[in-house]
Amino acid sequence: MHVAIVVHDFNLNFGQGRYCVEIVRRLARRCQITVIANSPVPQPIEGVQFRRVRALRRHAFTTVLSIIPGAEMAVRQSGCDIIHAQGLTSWSADIITGHICNAARAKAADTGDRRSRWFMRLIIPLERAFYRQHRARHLIAISRALEREVQTEYGWNRDSTVIHHGTDTTVFKPAADPAERARLRQRFKLPPAEWTWLFMGEAVKGLRQVITALPAFPEAHLLVVSRSDFSSYRRLADQLGVTGRIVFHGFEAHPEEAFRAVDVFVYPSAYDPFGMVASEAMATGLPVIVGRDIGAAELVQPGESGLLCDPADEKSIRAALTQLRQTPALARRLGENGRRTILEVSWDHCADRTYAVYEQVHAQMRAARS
């Protein structure tokens, strides 16, 4: 079986890219893989062919729109048996992995500045048409929530399978000892013994709510790891008088080290189809507080392996933080149980289930031709 995987960025530093790198490393042992992408992974993967296609990377919409013609040409030339599109990348897909439903996102959460709102107005009709393309046979959804959204918002009525993202639990793991934790706190400019929270990801996914909670916990410090523009969040921190207790770190090439440096992971996102940062925090043994409707919340048993919050309710977020602060034994239990949960959701498991979809679709295609 020869499979073409089409993705914008085949790169561990991006969510979809990391997903693809991890499953391709495993699927390449079972079938021939051609990756079609704008930016390939720097290190080659044995047995995997790469075809680079050009994209205009001025902003998100030009990226999405410009990659499609090159991807379509590469798909036709590849001679592959199955075309596996990662989101809106190929109009010749047999299988689509849905990573986001922008129509649902626009309803559920703040979509950012004016440019982001224009992007949503343009991308939603295109995304709707994409999911109604004639050829696609199977949807892989990264959460049950996303599966429902694509069915409801875009009218998907064909086969679908929910496969949660995996997590590399050999990389995302608790600190080896207090010395490692102390070293990492120093590296991230955190006080050595204070109660410290971590927010990681796009700022619109809950950073404002986390900063707003800080005044209620004068002993708490916050580490922020994000590619986002911090300007408005710095102003908010100044207004609330908590600037001195926040480290705006920016992008981090080794996020596993940030997880090991802190006490709590707080991610009150109103919308995220999955949220790998949440499962990575759980794998690191941190107690997590996550938005109740995100995809990764499906892996959280409230009160046992993490806590859920209502992102629209400041009291809900503060109550969860208070629980952890006042009950250290609960925080330890949540962290331990969270890691045990994620150990069962490996990238091997994700790749196995993806390959089963390939076999199903390949058999359907052969039957249709006979």
C-alpha positions as CSV (number, residue, x, y, z in Angstrom):
1,M,0.0,0.0,0.0
2,H,1.4,3.4,-1.0
3,V,0.0,6.4,1.0
4,A,0.4,10.1,0.4
5,I,0.1,12.3,3.5
6,V,-0.6,15.9,2.7
7,V,0.1,18.5,5.4
8,H,1.2,22.2,5.5
9,D,4.2,21.7,7.8
10,F,5.8,18.3,8.5
11,N,7.6,19.6,11.5
12,L,7.6,18.7,15.2
13,N,7.2,22.4,16.2
14,F,3.6,22.6,14.9
15,G,0.5,20.7,16.1
16,Q,-0.5,19.1,12.8
17,G,3.1,18.6,11.8
18,R,4.0,16.9,15.1
19,Y,1.0,14.6,14.7
20,C,2.2,13.7,11.1
21,V,5.8,13.2,12.0
22,E,4.9,10.8,14.9
23,I,2.5,8.6,12.9
24,V,4.7,8.6,9.7
25,R,7.6,7.3,11.8
26,R,5.5,4.3,12.7
27,L,3.4,3.8,9.5
28,A,6.6,3.7,7.4
29,R,7.3,0.3,8.9
30,R,4.1,-1.0,7.3
31,C,3.5,0.8,4.0
32,Q,5.2,3.1,1.6
33,I,4.7,6.7,2.5
34,T,5.1,9.9,0.5
35,V,4.8,13.2,2.5
36,I,3.6,16.2,0.5
37,A,4.3,19.4,2.5
38,N,5.5,23.0,2.3
39,S,8.1,22.6,5.1
40,P,9.5,19.1,5.6
41,V,11.1,17.8,8.8
42,P,14.9,18.6,8.8
43,Q,15.9,15.0,9.5
44,P,14.8,12.4,6.9
45,I,12.8,9.3,8.0
46,E,14.0,6.0,6.5
47,G,11.7,4.7,3.8
48,V,9.7,8.0,3.5
49,Q,9.7,10.1,0.3
50,F,9.2,13.9,0.5
51,R,7.8,16.2,-2.0
52,R,7.9,19.9,-1.2
53,V,5.2,22.2,-2.5
54,R,5.3,25.9,-2.5
55,A,3.0,28.1,-0.4
56,L,2.6,31.8,0.1
57,R,3.1,32.2,3.8
58,R,2.0,35.8,4.2
59,H,-0.8,34.9,6.6
60,A,-3.0,31.9,7.3
61,F,-5.5,32.2,4.4
62,T,-2.8,32.6,1.7
63,T,-1.0,29.6,3.3
64,V,-4.1,27.4,3.0
65,L,-5.1,28.6,-0.4
66,S,-1.7,28.5,-2.1
67,I,-0.7,25.1,-1.0
68,I,-3.6,23.3,-2.7
69,P,-2.6,23.6,-6.4
70,G,0.9,22.3,-5.7
71,A,-0.4,19.6,-3.5
72,E,-2.9,18.5,-6.2
73,M,-0.2,18.2,-8.8
74,A,2.1,16.3,-6.4
75,V,-0.8,13.9,-5.5
76,R,-1.4,13.2,-9.2
77,Q,2.2,12.5,-9.8
78,S,2.7,10.3,-6.8
79,G,0.8,7.3,-8.0
80,C,-0.3,6.6,-4.4
81,D,-3.1,4.2,-3.6
82,I,-4.5,6.4,-0.7
83,I,-4.5,10.1,-0.3
84,H,-4.6,11.2,3.4
85,A,-5.2,14.9,3.8
86,Q,-4.4,16.7,7.0
87,G,-7.2,19.2,7.1
88,L,-7.8,21.5,4.2
89,T,-4.8,20.5,2.0
90,S,-6.0,18.2,-0.9
91,W,-9.2,18.1,-2.9
92,S,-8.3,14.5,-3.9
93,A,-8.4,13.0,-0.5
94,D,-9.6,9.5,0.3
95,I,-9.2,10.1,4.0
96,I,-9.3,13.4,5.9
97,T,-7.9,13.9,9.4
98,G,-9.9,16.7,10.8
99,H,-7.8,18.9,13.1
100,I,-10.2,21.8,13.5
101,C,-13.7,22.9,12.6
102,N,-13.5,26.7,12.2
103,A,-17.3,27.1,12.0
104,A,-17.5,25.6,15.5
105,R,-14.6,27.6,16.7
106,A,-16.2,30.9,15.5
107,K,-19.3,30.1,17.6
108,A,-17.4,28.8,20.7
109,A,-14.5,31.2,21.3
110,D,-12.9,34.6,20.7
111,T,-11.2,34.3,17.3
112,G,-8.8,37.1,17.9
113,D,-8.2,40.4,16.1
114,R,-9.7,41.8,12.9
115,R,-7.4,39.9,10.6
116,S,-8.3,36.6,12.4
117,R,-12.1,37.4,12.0
118,W,-11.6,38.0,8.3
119,F,-9.8,34.7,8.0
120,M,-12.8,32.9,9.6
121,R,-15.2,34.6,7.2
122,L,-13.1,33.3,4.3
123,I,-12.1,29.9,5.5
124,I,-15.4,28.6,6.8
125,P,-17.1,28.4,3.3
126,L,-14.0,26.8,1.9
127,E,-13.8,24.3,4.7
128,R,-17.4,23.4,4.3
129,A,-16.9,22.7,0.6
130,F,-13.8,20.7,1.4
131,Y,-15.7,18.3,3.7
132,R,-18.3,17.9,1.0
133,Q,-15.8,16.8,-1.7
134,H,-17.0,13.8,-3.7
135,R,-14.0,11.5,-3.3
136,A,-13.4,11.5,0.4
137,R,-14.6,8.2,2.1
138,H,-13.5,8.5,5.7
139,L,-13.0,11.1,8.4
140,I,-10.4,10.6,11.2
141,A,-11.4,13.0,14.0
142,I,-8.9,13.8,16.7
143,S,-11.8,13.9,19.3
144,R,-15.4,13.0,19.7
145,A,-16.2,16.7,19.9
146,L,-14.6,17.4,16.5
147,E,-16.4,14.5,14.9
148,R,-19.7,16.0,16.1
149,E,-18.7,19.5,14.8
150,V,-17.8,18.3,11.3
151,Q,-21.0,16.3,11.1
152,T,-23.2,19.2,12.4
153,E,-21.5,22.2,10.8
154,Y,-20.3,20.7,7.5
155,G,-22.8,17.9,6.9
156,W,-20.3,15.0,6.9
157,N,-22.4,11.8,6.7
158,R,-19.8,9.2,5.6
159,D,-17.6,6.9,7.7
160,S,-15.7,8.4,10.6
161,T,-13.3,7.2,13.3
162,V,-12.2,9.0,16.5
163,I,-8.4,8.7,17.1
164,H,-7.0,10.8,19.9
165,H,-3.5,12.2,19.5
166,G,-0.8,10.2,21.0
167,T,1.9,11.5,23.4
168,D,5.6,10.6,23.6
169,T,5.8,9.6,27.3
170,T,9.5,9.1,27.0
171,V,10.0,12.8,26.3
172,F,7.1,14.2,28.4
173,K,7.8,12.7,31.8
174,P,8.2,14.0,35.4
175,A,11.5,15.6,36.5
176,A,14.1,13.0,37.4
177,D,14.8,14.6,40.8
178,P,14.6,17.9,42.7
179,A,17.9,19.0,41.2
180,E,16.6,18.8,37.6
181,R,13.5,20.8,38.7
182,A,15.6,23.4,40.4
183,R,17.8,23.8,37.3
184,L,14.8,24.2,35.0
185,R,13.2,26.8,37.3
186,Q,16.4,28.8,37.1
187,R,16.5,28.4,33.3
188,F,12.9,29.8,33.0
189,K,13.7,32.6,35.6
190,L,11.1,31.2,38.0
191,P,11.4,31.6,41.8
192,P,12.9,28.4,43.3
193,A,10.1,27.5,45.7
194,E,6.9,29.4,44.8
195,W,3.7,27.8,43.6
196,T,4.0,28.2,39.8
197,W,1.4,27.7,37.0
198,L,2.1,27.1,33.3
199,F,0.0,28.3,30.3
200,M,1.2,27.0,27.0
201,G,-0.3,27.5,23.5
202,E,-2.1,30.2,21.5
203,A,-2.9,33.1,23.9
204,V,-6.5,33.2,22.7
205,K,-7.0,29.8,24.3
206,G,-7.3,31.1,27.8
207,L,-4.3,33.3,28.7
208,R,-6.5,36.2,29.6
209,Q,-8.5,34.1,32.1
210,V,-5.3,32.7,33.7
211,I,-3.8,36.2,34.2
212,T,-7.1,37.4,35.6
213,A,-7.0,34.7,38.2
214,L,-3.6,35.7,39.5
215,P,-4.6,38.5,41.8
216,A,-6.7,35.9,43.9
217,F,-3.5,33.9,44.6
218,P,-0.8,36.4,45.7
219,E,1.7,33.5,46.2
220,A,1.4,32.2,42.7
221,H,3.7,32.8,39.7
222,L,2.9,32.2,36.0
223,L,5.1,30.9,33.2
224,V,3.7,31.6,29.7
225,V,5.1,29.7,26.7
226,S,3.5,30.8,23.4
227,R,4.3,32.2,20.0
228,S,1.5,34.8,20.4
229,D,1.9,38.6,20.6
230,F,1.9,39.4,24.3
231,S,1.2,43.2,24.0
232,S,-2.4,43.2,25.2
233,Y,-1.6,40.5,27.9
234,R,1.3,42.6,29.3
235,R,-1.1,45.6,29.5
236,L,-3.7,43.4,31.4
237,A,-1.0,42.2,33.8
238,D,0.1,45.8,34.5
239,Q,-3.5,46.8,35.1
240,L,-3.9,43.9,37.6
241,G,-0.6,44.6,39.3
242,V,0.7,41.1,38.6
243,T,3.4,41.8,36.0
244,G,6.2,40.9,38.4
245,R,4.8,37.4,38.9
246,I,4.6,36.5,35.2
247,V,7.4,35.2,32.9
248,F,6.4,35.8,29.3
249,H,8.8,33.3,27.8
250,G,7.7,33.1,24.2
251,F,8.4,30.1,21.9
252,E,10.2,27.1,23.5
253,A,11.9,24.4,21.4
254,H,11.8,22.0,24.3
255,P,8.4,22.3,25.9
256,E,8.9,19.2,28.0
257,E,11.3,21.2,30.1
258,A,8.7,23.9,30.8
259,F,6.3,21.3,32.0
260,R,8.9,19.8,34.4
261,A,9.6,23.3,35.9
262,V,6.1,24.1,37.3
263,D,3.4,22.8,39.6
264,V,0.2,23.2,37.7
265,F,-0.9,23.4,34.1
266,V,-3.8,25.8,33.5
267,Y,-5.5,25.8,30.0
268,P,-9.0,27.2,30.2
269,S,-9.6,27.2,26.5
270,A,-13.1,27.5,25.3
271,Y,-12.3,25.8,22.0
272,D,-9.6,23.3,21.0
273,P,-10.3,20.2,18.9
274,F,-7.8,18.4,21.0
275,G,-5.0,20.3,22.8
276,M,-1.8,18.2,22.8
277,V,-0.4,20.6,25.4
278,A,-2.9,19.2,27.9
279,S,-2.1,15.5,27.3
280,E,1.7,16.4,27.4
281,A,1.2,18.1,30.8
282,M,-0.7,15.0,32.0
283,A,2.2,12.8,30.7
284,T,4.6,14.9,32.7
285,G,2.6,14.2,35.9
286,L,1.2,17.7,36.4
287,P,-2.3,18.3,37.7
288,V,-4.2,19.9,34.9
289,I,-7.1,22.4,34.7
290,V,-8.5,22.4,31.2
291,G,-11.6,23.8,29.5
292,R,-14.4,21.4,29.8
293,D,-15.3,21.3,26.1
294,I,-11.9,20.8,24.5
295,G,-11.0,17.5,22.9
296,A,-8.3,16.5,25.5
297,A,-11.0,16.9,28.2
298,E,-12.3,13.5,26.9
299,L,-9.2,11.9,28.5
300,V,-9.8,13.6,31.9
301,Q,-11.8,11.9,34.6
302,P,-12.8,15.0,36.7
303,G,-11.4,14.7,40.2
304,E,-9.3,11.7,39.3
305,S,-7.0,12.5,36.5
306,G,-7.5,16.3,36.2
307,L,-10.0,19.1,36.7
308,L,-12.3,20.7,34.2
309,C,-13.4,24.3,34.2
310,D,-15.9,26.6,32.5
311,P,-13.7,29.1,30.6
312,A,-16.5,31.7,30.7
313,D,-16.8,31.6,34.5
314,E,-13.9,33.1,36.4
315,K,-15.2,31.5,39.6
316,S,-14.9,28.1,38.0
317,I,-11.2,28.6,37.2
318,R,-10.4,30.1,40.7
319,A,-12.3,27.2,42.4
320,A,-10.2,24.6,40.6
321,L,-6.9,26.4,41.4
322,T,-8.1,26.7,45.1
323,Q,-8.7,23.0,45.2
324,L,-5.1,22.3,44.1
325,R,-3.6,24.9,46.4
326,Q,-5.5,23.8,49.5
327,T,-5.1,20.0,48.9
328,P,-1.6,19.0,47.9
329,A,-2.5,15.3,48.1
330,L,-5.2,15.9,45.5
331,A,-2.7,17.6,43.2
332,R,-0.3,14.7,43.5
333,R,-3.1,12.1,42.8
334,L,-4.3,14.0,39.8
335,G,-0.8,14.2,38.4
336,E,-0.1,10.5,39.0
337,N,-3.4,9.4,37.5
338,G,-3.1,11.7,34.6
339,R,0.2,10.2,33.6
340,R,-1.2,6.7,33.9
341,T,-4.1,7.7,31.6
342,I,-1.7,9.1,28.9
343,L,0.5,6.0,29.0
344,E,-2.4,4.2,27.4
345,V,-2.8,6.8,24.6
346,S,0.5,6.3,22.8
347,W,1.6,7.3,19.3
348,D,1.9,3.6,18.6
349,H,-1.8,3.2,19.4
350,C,-2.7,6.2,17.2
351,A,-0.7,4.8,14.3
352,D,-2.2,1.3,14.7
353,R,-5.7,2.7,14.5
354,T,-4.8,4.9,11.5
355,Y,-3.4,1.9,9.7
356,A,-6.6,0.0,10.3
357,V,-8.5,2.9,8.6
358,Y,-6.1,2.6,5.6
359,E,-6.8,-1.1,5.3
360,Q,-10.6,-0.5,5.5
361,V,-10.5,2.3,2.9
362,H,-8.1,0.4,0.6
363,A,-10.4,-2.7,0.7
364,Q,-13.4,-0.5,-0.2
365,M,-11.6,1.1,-3.1
366,R,-10.5,-2.3,-4.5
367,A,-14.1,-3.6,-4.1
368,A,-15.5,-0.6,-6.0
369,R,-13.1,-1.2,-8.9
370,S,-13.9,-4.9,-9.2
